[in-house]
Amino acid sequence: MITLYHAPQSRSSRFIWLLEEMGIPYQVKAVSIRRREGGAPEVGFDYRKIHPHGKVPAIDHDGVIVFESSAVALYLGDAFPETRVGIPIGDLRRGPYVTWLAYYTGVMEPAFVGKALGFAVTNSTTGWAPTDDVLDHVAAALSRGPYLLGDTFTTADVLYGSTFALFQGSPLLPKTDIISAYVDRLTERPAYKRALARDSESA
């Protein structure tokens, strides 16, 4: 059984979507990540034993704890190969797949956060890249197929698609035909709609 530690309308919301896509049994355990004065998150039941910084997402799979979005996405795809949301070892697409997962947390998310906070980012001074360069790279991949791995929907699409759906039309994500069409494809998926409803109920 998968237990998802979840705060409504947060980074853990995407994993309700992913688990709905996978169709495996799971339960949601609510965690408050609201911050008290001084910046410390409010968490119950000593949640820091699950996540050292009191953040979400985190999962418990029969006693195995996994946190950080890319790690959770990779783990779930590997742990449940029958759901076909991951790319298995030995498949030639495995390299691009794990690269997209790492690129999400190592490059794209820092680029977005940096832009939101007004940090000047160049290719030479950080481990990530300017937001425009990141979006050009993602758009180039999507120009070759409906998903990041061409015709195959994977856990990587959950990470990117959930972020793009959240920021679509904002200054962080200028509207483009390719990314808008990608968001539309993903948000029309039945599992996405079920997850959105479940997340709203828990808010």
Secondary structure as the mmCIF struct_conf table of DSSP 4:
data_model
#
loop_
_struct_conf.conf_type_id
_struct_conf.id
_struct_conf.beg_label_comp_id
_struct_conf.beg_label_asym_id
_struct_conf.beg_label_seq_id
_struct_conf.end_label_comp_id
_struct_conf.end_label_asym_id
_struct_conf.end_label_seq_id
STRN STRN1 ILE A 2 HIS A 6
TURN_TY1_P TURN_TY1_P1 PRO A 8 GLN A 9
BEND BEND1 SER A 10 SER A 10
TURN_TY1_P TURN_TY1_P2 ARG A 11 SER A 12
HELX_RH_AL_P HELX_RH_AL_P1 SER A 13 MET A 22
TURN_TY1_P TURN_TY1_P3 GLY A 23 GLY A 23
STRN STRN2 TYR A 26 ALA A 30
HELX_LH_PP_P HELX_LH_PP_P1 ARG A 34 ARG A 34
STRN STRN3 ARG A 35 ARG A 35
HELX_LH_PP_P HELX_LH_PP_P2 ARG A 36 ARG A 36
TURN_TY1_P TURN_TY1_P4 GLU A 37 GLY A 38
BEND BEND2 GLY A 39 GLY A 39
HELX_LH_PP_P HELX_LH_PP_P3 ALA A 40 ALA A 40
STRN STRN4 PRO A 41 PRO A 41
HELX_LH_PP_P HELX_LH_PP_P4 GLU A 42 GLU A 42
BEND BEND3 GLY A 44 GLY A 44
TURN_TY1_P TURN_TY1_P5 PHE A 45 ASP A 46
HELX_RH_3T_P HELX_RH_3T_P1 TYR A 47 LYS A 49
TURN_TY1_P TURN_TY1_P6 ILE A 50 ILE A 50
BEND BEND4 HIS A 51 HIS A 51
TURN_TY1_P TURN_TY1_P7 PRO A 52 HIS A 53
BEND BEND5 GLY A 54 GLY A 54
BEND BEND6 VAL A 56 VAL A 56
STRN STRN5 ALA A 58 HIS A 61
TURN_TY1_P TURN_TY1_P8 ASP A 62 GLY A 63
STRN STRN6 VAL A 64 PHE A 67
BEND BEND7 GLU A 68 GLU A 68
HELX_RH_AL_P HELX_RH_AL_P2 SER A 69 ALA A 79
HELX_RH_3T_P HELX_RH_3T_P2 PRO A 81 THR A 83
BEND BEND8 GLY A 86 GLY A 86
TURN_TY1_P TURN_TY1_P9 ILE A 89 GLY A 90
BEND BEND9 ASP A 91 ASP A 91
TURN_TY1_P TURN_TY1_P10 LEU A 92 ARG A 93
HELX_RH_AL_P HELX_RH_AL_P3 ARG A 94 TYR A 103
HELX_RH_PI_P HELX_RH_PI_P1 TYR A 104 MET A 108
HELX_RH_AL_P HELX_RH_AL_P4 GLU A 109 ALA A 116
TURN_TY1_P TURN_TY1_P11 LEU A 117 GLY A 118
TURN_TY1_P TURN_TY1_P12 ASN A 123 THR A 125
BEND BEND10 THR A 126 TRP A 128
HELX_RH_AL_P HELX_RH_AL_P5 THR A 131 LEU A 142
TURN_TY1_P TURN_TY1_P13 SER A 143 ARG A 144
BEND BEND11 GLY A 145 PRO A 146
STRN STRN7 TYR A 147 TYR A 147
TURN_TY1_P TURN_TY1_P14 LEU A 148 LEU A 148
STRN STRN8 LEU A 149 GLY A 150
TURN_TY1_P TURN_TY1_P15 ASP A 151 ASP A 151
STRN STRN9 THR A 152 THR A 152
HELX_RH_AL_P HELX_RH_AL_P6 THR A 155 PHE A 167
TURN_TY1_P TURN_TY1_P16 GLN A 168 GLY A 169
BEND BEND12 SER A 170 SER A 170
TURN_TY1_P TURN_TY1_P17 PRO A 171 LEU A 172
BEND BEND13 LEU A 173 LEU A 173
HELX_RH_AL_P HELX_RH_AL_P7 ASP A 177 THR A 187
TURN_TY1_P TURN_TY1_P18 GLU A 188 GLU A 188
BEND BEND14 ARG A 189 ARG A 189
HELX_RH_AL_P HELX_RH_AL_P8 PRO A 190 SER A 202
#
